[in-house]
Amino acid sequence: MIRFAAPALTALTLLSAPVGAADLSAMTDAERAAFRAEVRAYLMENPEVILEAVEVYKAQQAEAEANADFELVAAHADEIFNDGYSWVGGNPDGDITLVEFMDYRCGYCRRAVPEIAKLLNEDGNIRLIIKEFPILGEGSVLSSRFAVATKQIAGDEAYKQVHDALIAVNGDITDVILRRLATGLGLDADAIMARMDSAEVTAELAATRDLAQRLQISGTPTFVLQDELLRGFLPADQMTIIVAEKRDNG
């Protein structure tokens, strides 16, 4: 029969007790020392326990963050889905809404373009909303001002043409490039360029930036898919799976 000294027995008893049952303040100095020694010995012999604990902690943190994101979306749903100015495409009457906060100079936003197109082509019941969120410098701001000004001056169809053109531009964005782009699309370049620095364009971009801050969005692309925030690039196949889950749970 194996026999333990009293301090060691106390430590082993505490190790097997439910969480919260070990009260170190009630121990003597000798008992605390024995307890710590037993814990250290156990962890040294079973280091995988530490990794398991870390994984559990990560899962708990991820769940907490996801729940917080659901609450953020719910609290700002009207501004996210019905702000009255963001471009709406796909199927405007779709049962699932996908919102993208994007920046024209963002490489991952560019990668997302064909993925979103694939998703919309394969699923004709998705409503798409684009939110201009320029965060990558002056070229991003110029591009978004130009796109928003185009929408305000020439409407949604012209905006989509400009949006698609801007996302494909390589190199620096300048007033000259924007004017050529507008002219090439048959738009009123003078009117659009004059509108870019207007209070109306500034107000729209400021409202979207304020919403992004309240949603704790700091990078692009960031998506809102129905009731969930998706932070970062996702291929169409993954979005398709999430869409199916939303419908199943809806």
Secondary structure per residue as TSV (DSSP state, phi and psi in degrees):
chain	resnum	aa	ss	phi	psi
A	1	M	-	360.0	135.4
A	2	I	-	-86.7	132.0
A	3	R	-	-116.8	140.1
A	4	F	-	-111.8	146.5
A	5	A	-	-66.9	158.6
A	6	A	H	-56.5	-47.1
A	7	P	H	-61.3	-40.7
A	8	A	H	-66.6	-40.2
A	9	L	H	-61.6	-41.3
A	10	T	H	-60.0	-43.6
A	11	A	H	-63.0	-44.7
A	12	L	H	-64.6	-37.6
A	13	T	H	-61.7	-43.2
A	14	L	H	-68.0	-35.5
A	15	L	H	-62.7	-33.9
A	16	S	T	-90.7	-2.5
A	17	A	S	-79.0	159.2
A	18	P	-	-59.1	155.8
A	19	V	T	-58.5	133.8
A	20	G	T	94.7	-10.8
A	21	A	-	-82.1	-22.7
A	22	A	-	-79.9	114.6
A	23	D	-	-110.0	94.8
A	24	L	G	-63.1	-29.4
A	25	S	G	-67.7	-21.1
A	26	A	G	-88.2	-5.5
A	27	M	S	-86.1	157.2
A	28	T	-	-77.3	167.8
A	29	D	H	-58.3	-39.6
A	30	A	H	-66.6	-41.2
A	31	E	H	-66.1	-40.0
A	32	R	H	-63.7	-41.7
A	33	A	H	-63.8	-41.2
A	34	A	H	-66.5	-41.5
A	35	F	H	-59.9	-47.8
A	36	R	H	-63.7	-38.7
A	37	A	H	-64.3	-42.9
A	38	E	H	-64.3	-42.2
A	39	V	H	-61.2	-46.0
A	40	R	H	-62.4	-44.3
A	41	A	H	-62.4	-42.4
A	42	Y	H	-62.8	-44.9
A	43	L	H	-68.2	-34.2
A	44	M	H	-67.5	-35.9
A	45	E	H	-79.8	-23.6
A	46	N	-	-131.4	64.2
A	47	P	T	-63.0	-21.5
A	48	E	H	-62.2	-22.2
A	49	V	H	-62.5	-38.4
A	50	I	H	-63.6	-44.9
A	51	L	H	-63.5	-40.1
A	52	E	H	-62.4	-41.4
A	53	A	H	-65.4	-39.7
A	54	V	H	-62.9	-42.4
A	55	E	H	-64.5	-40.7
A	56	V	H	-62.0	-43.7
A	57	Y	H	-61.4	-44.8
A	58	K	H	-60.9	-42.3
A	59	A	H	-64.3	-40.6
A	60	Q	H	-65.0	-40.8
A	61	Q	H	-64.9	-42.5
A	62	A	H	-63.1	-40.8
A	63	E	H	-65.4	-40.6
A	64	A	H	-64.2	-41.8
A	65	E	H	-66.3	-40.7
A	66	A	H	-62.7	-43.0
A	67	N	H	-63.5	-38.6
A	68	A	H	-64.8	-38.6
A	69	D	H	-66.2	-40.6
A	70	F	H	-58.4	-42.3
A	71	E	H	-66.1	-38.0
A	72	L	H	-63.3	-44.8
A	73	V	H	-62.2	-44.9
A	74	A	H	-62.0	-39.2
A	75	A	H	-70.8	-24.2
A	76	H	T	-122.2	24.4
A	77	A	H	-57.4	-42.8
A	78	D	H	-63.7	-41.6
A	79	E	H	-70.3	-32.3
A	80	I	H	-71.0	-47.0
A	81	F	H	-101.5	-17.0
A	82	N	-	-143.0	52.3
A	83	D	-	-78.3	-14.2
A	84	G	S	87.1	-3.6
A	85	Y	S	-133.3	-25.7
A	86	S	S	-67.2	146.8
A	87	W	E	-67.5	136.4
A	88	V	E	-119.0	127.2
A	89	G	E	-135.4	-158.4
A	90	G	E	65.5	-135.1
A	91	N	-	-101.5	105.1
A	92	P	T	-57.6	-20.7
A	93	D	T	-104.9	16.8
A	94	G	-	-62.3	155.6
A	95	D	S	-84.3	-11.5
A	96	I	E	-124.7	135.7
A	97	T	E	-114.3	130.9
A	98	L	E	-115.5	122.2
A	99	V	E	-112.4	133.6
A	100	E	E	-120.0	123.1
A	101	F	E	-89.9	116.3
A	102	M	E	-135.0	161.9
A	103	D	-	-134.0	131.5
A	104	Y	T	-65.3	-22.7
A	105	R	T	-94.8	5.6
A	106	C	-	-86.9	120.2
A	107	G	H	-61.7	-38.3
A	108	Y	H	-71.9	-28.8
A	109	C	H	-65.0	-37.9
A	110	R	H	-66.3	-41.4
A	111	R	H	-63.8	-29.1
A	112	A	H	-74.2	-22.5
A	113	V	H	-55.8	-55.8
A	114	P	H	-66.5	-27.5
A	115	E	H	-69.3	-42.1
A	116	I	H	-65.8	-41.5
A	117	A	H	-60.7	-41.4
A	118	K	H	-63.2	-44.1
A	119	L	H	-59.8	-45.9
A	120	L	H	-68.2	-36.1
A	121	N	H	-68.7	-35.8
A	122	E	H	-84.8	-20.5
A	123	D	-	-130.7	103.9
A	124	G	T	-82.4	14.6
A	125	N	T	-122.9	34.7
A	126	I	E	-118.5	129.9
A	127	R	E	-92.7	128.3
A	128	L	E	-112.2	132.8
A	129	I	E	-123.4	129.9
A	130	I	E	-105.4	128.1
A	131	K	E	-116.2	122.7
A	132	E	E	-74.7	116.3
A	133	F	-	-134.7	74.4
A	134	P	-	-76.8	114.6
A	135	I	-	-130.1	2.3
A	136	L	S	-111.2	36.5
A	137	G	-	107.8	-176.2
A	138	E	H	-63.3	-37.1
A	139	G	H	-61.8	-37.5
A	140	S	H	-65.4	-43.6
A	141	V	H	-64.7	-44.8
A	142	L	H	-59.1	-44.9
A	143	S	H	-60.8	-46.6
A	144	S	H	-68.0	-39.1
A	145	R	H	-61.0	-42.4
A	146	F	H	-64.4	-43.8
A	147	A	H	-64.7	-45.5
A	148	V	H	-66.2	-41.2
A	149	A	H	-61.6	-40.1
A	150	T	H	-60.9	-45.6
A	151	K	H	-62.2	-42.3
A	152	Q	H	-68.7	-32.9
A	153	I	H	-87.0	-44.6
A	154	A	H	-116.3	-6.3
A	155	G	-	98.6	-179.4
A	156	D	H	-67.4	-40.2
A	157	E	H	-63.9	-43.2
A	158	A	H	-65.1	-38.8
A	159	Y	H	-58.3	-46.3
A	160	K	H	-61.5	-40.2
A	161	Q	H	-61.9	-45.5
A	162	V	H	-66.6	-42.5
A	163	H	H	-57.0	-49.2
A	164	D	H	-63.9	-37.2
A	165	A	H	-69.7	-43.4
A	166	L	H	-64.8	-38.7
A	167	I	H	-67.5	-18.9
A	168	A	T	-98.9	-4.8
A	169	V	-	-69.8	129.7
A	170	N	-	-102.8	142.2
A	171	G	S	95.3	-176.8
A	172	D	-	-71.3	146.6
A	173	I	-	-95.6	126.1
A	174	T	-	-131.6	168.0
A	175	D	H	-59.5	-36.9
A	176	V	H	-62.7	-45.6
A	177	I	H	-62.0	-42.9
A	178	L	H	-65.9	-40.7
A	179	R	H	-64.0	-41.4
A	180	R	H	-63.9	-39.8
A	181	L	H	-62.1	-47.3
A	182	A	H	-61.2	-45.7
A	183	T	H	-62.7	-42.1
A	184	G	H	-63.7	-26.3
A	185	L	T	-92.7	4.0
A	186	G	T	74.8	25.4
A	187	L	-	-97.6	164.3
A	188	D	-	-80.0	91.3
A	189	A	H	-60.5	-41.0
A	190	D	H	-61.6	-45.5
A	191	A	H	-65.0	-41.9
A	192	I	H	-67.7	-44.8
A	193	M	H	-62.8	-37.2
A	194	A	H	-68.9	-28.6
A	195	R	H	-80.1	-21.9
A	196	M	T	-54.9	-40.0
A	197	D	T	-97.5	16.8
A	198	S	S	-73.4	161.5
A	199	A	H	-63.0	-32.8
A	200	E	H	-66.0	-44.1
A	201	V	H	-67.3	-44.4
A	202	T	H	-58.9	-42.3
A	203	A	H	-64.3	-40.5
A	204	E	H	-65.2	-46.1
A	205	L	H	-65.5	-37.8
A	206	A	H	-66.3	-38.8
A	207	A	H	-65.4	-41.2
A	208	T	H	-67.1	-39.9
A	209	R	H	-63.9	-40.8
A	210	D	H	-63.8	-41.6
A	211	L	H	-63.1	-43.6
A	212	A	H	-60.1	-40.1
A	213	Q	H	-64.2	-41.4
A	214	R	H	-69.3	-26.4
A	215	L	T	-87.2	1.4
A	216	Q	T	60.1	39.7
A	217	I	-	-93.8	123.9
A	218	S	-	-125.1	-1.8
A	219	G	S	-142.4	165.7
A	220	T	S	-126.2	150.5
A	221	P	S	-76.9	148.0
A	222	T	E	-124.2	133.7
A	223	F	E	-113.3	148.1
A	224	V	E	-114.1	115.7
A	225	L	E	-110.5	101.0
A	226	Q	T	61.9	-90.7
A	227	D	T	-118.2	11.2
A	228	E	E	-127.3	137.7
A	229	L	E	-87.9	129.9
A	230	L	E	-119.7	108.7
A	231	R	E	-95.4	104.6
A	232	G	S	116.1	173.6
A	233	F	-	-65.5	138.7
A	234	L	-	-136.5	133.9
A	235	P	-	-71.1	161.4
A	236	A	H	-58.0	-38.0
A	237	D	H	-61.8	-40.0
A	238	Q	H	-68.8	-40.8
A	239	M	H	-64.2	-35.8
A	240	T	H	-61.1	-41.5
A	241	I	H	-63.0	-43.9
A	242	I	H	-65.7	-40.0
A	243	V	H	-59.9	-44.5
A	244	A	H	-61.6	-39.7
A	245	E	H	-64.1	-40.3
A	246	K	H	-61.5	-43.4
A	247	R	H	-67.4	-40.9
A	248	D	H	-63.5	-34.7
A	249	N	H	-92.4	-3.5
A	250	G	-	-82.2	360.0
